[in-house]
Amino acid sequence: MEFAEKIMKEIHSAISQNERFVLGIDGLSRAGKTTFVKKLASMLESKEIQNMIIHIDDHIVERKSRYNTGQDEWQEYYYLQWDIESLKEILFEKLSYSNDLKLPYYDHALDRHEYKELNIADKKVIIVEGIFLLRKEWSSFFDFAVFLDCPREIRFSRESLETQLNIEKFNKRYWKAEDFYLEKVRPIEKAHLVLSCEKLVEN
């Protein structure tokens, strides 16, 4: 897999200099990020490279802070789904050098956070997976960023039938935010590597 070789080359270059490697796996909803990250982590483990995966969706805010705020729904999703500045301070700014992280994990059932401490002292590679990672507040903290590019119709087909029925929510909330991200932030241009979901299936 050519793309895997390119990523591994970057990783080996960093860890050979005893530096931690921070890898971002970006892509829109249902682009295949989680599956890709699992395969990548397995590859690292097979080479005995200690790594940790951080899913940005584990750290969203409570419902009251992201729904019915008075802003357009797409703005709530893009700007309010995460506490952007807080995550910058407690997560992204510390990834390259810290031994410990203390992060708020969101409990969907209880709609509240539980703080957990992560020891990353021995981790050579930190993989951050999620949507909108290359927004201006976070993009500079990645040593290497991959964007998984997948057409909307394919991504939508991966949703459950029940979820697909709520097309209005996609139109008002998710797709407008995605369009803003693609047009204004331009993650495809910012990423070090862009992979199509069709290519990933082939590999």
N, C-alpha and C positions, 0 to 999 in steps of 0.2 A: 504494500500500500504506500504509494508515493507520499501522500499527505502525512501519514504516520511517521515516515522516515524524516520528513522535514521538521516535524515537531520534536522528535527525539533528538535530532541533531542540535536544535536550540537548547533543549534540556541538558544534554551532555556537556555542552559548552559552558553552561552556567555552573553546573555542579562540579565540574572539573576545577573551577576556580573557587570552590567552596561557597558558592552563592545559592541562596534559595531562588527557585524559579516560580513566578506567579503567572499562571496560565488562565486566560479568560475564554470561556466557551459561550458565545453569544448567539442569538437567533430568536426569531419570533415564536409565538406559542405553537406547540406541536411540531416544531421543526426537526425534532429528533435529538435534542441536546442531551437529555439524560442517558439515552441509550449510547450515544457517542462517548460520553464521559465514562460510563461503566467500562466500555471496551478499552479506552485509553488507560484508565486506572489499572485494569487487569494487565495490560501490556507493561506498565511501569512495575507492577508487583512481580511480574515474571523476570524482570531484570533487577529485582531487589532494590528498587528505588522507592524509598518511603514517601508516601503522598497522602494528601487529605483533600476531600471534596467538600466544597461549601456551596449549597444550593441557595441562591438569593431569595427564592420564594419561601424559604423557612423563616424569613425575617421581615415579613410584611407587617403593617401596622393594624391596629384594631379596626373593626368595621366603621365605628363612628368617625374615624379619621379619614376614611376613603370613600364613604357613601353619603349621599345627601348633604354635601358640604356647601352647595350653592354654586359650585363650579360645574362646567360641562363634564359629562361622564368620562369622556376621553382624557380630559385634564386630570380628573381624579385618579384615573388608572396610571397615567404617565408620571405625574408629579407627586401624588399622595399615597400611592400603594406602598411605598417604602419611605422611611425617613432618610432621605438622601444624604443630608449633611451628617446626621448621626452615624450612619453606616460608613461614611467616608472617614470619620474620626476613629471609631472603635474597631473597624474592620480593615478597610482598604489601606489606610495610612500605616497600619501595623504589620501587614502581611509579609513584607520583605525582611523584617528584622526581629519581630517579637517572638518570645517563647510561649506566650500565653495569650489567648483571646477570651473575652467575656462577651457573649452575644445573646440577644433576646430571641428566643425561639417562639414562634406564634403557634398557639393551640387553637385550631379551627373550631373545635367543639365548644370550648369554654370562652373563646374570643378574648384571650389574654396572653401575656407573655410569660415565659419561664426562662430565666437567665441560666446559661450553662457556660462553664469554663472549658476551653479547649487547650490542650497542651500540644503545641506544634513545634517544639524545640528540635525534634529529630526529623521533621518533615523537609525533604529536599524539594518537593513540588507541591504547591497549593493550587488546586483547580477550582476556579469559581465558575459556576454554571448558572445561567439565567438570561432573562430578557432585558434589553435596554442597558447592557453592561457598558457600552461604549459612549454613554452620555458623558458630557464634558466633565462632570464632577468626579467620575471614576476612571475614565479611560487611561489616564497617565500612570496608573498603578500596576498595569499589566506589562510583564516582560514580553508576552506574546499573546495575541488575541486571534481567535478563530471565529468566523461568522458562518453559521449554517444557513444557507440560502434555500428556501423552500417555497414554492408557489402557494398562494392562499388556498386555492381549491384543494390541494393535496392536504394541507394542514387542517382545513375544515373537515375533510372526510375522515380524519382521525379522531374527531370528537365523537362522543356518544350520540346516539340518535336523539335522546332526550335533550341534550345540550344543543344540538343542531336546530331544534325546534324554536329556540329562543333567539331567532335571527336578529331581532331588534337590538338586543344587548350587544351583539357583535358589531352591528352597524354604528351604534351610538358610543360604545365604550372601547372595545378592543381594536377594531380596524382603524378608527380615526387616529388612535394613539400610535398604532403601527405605521400608518402612512406618515404621520408627523416625524417619527423617528427615522424612517427611511429617507425622507425628503430633506429634513433639516439637519439631522445629525450625520447622516450618510455613513452608517456603519460598514457598508460594503467597501467604501474607500478607506476607512480607518483601519480595518482589520488587517493583520499581517497575512492571513490566509482565509480565503473564501471557498467553502465547499458546498456543492449542491446536494440536496437530499437524494437525487437520482444517483449521483456518483457514490454516495455512501451505501446505498442499497446494492449497487454493483460490487462494492468491495466487501 
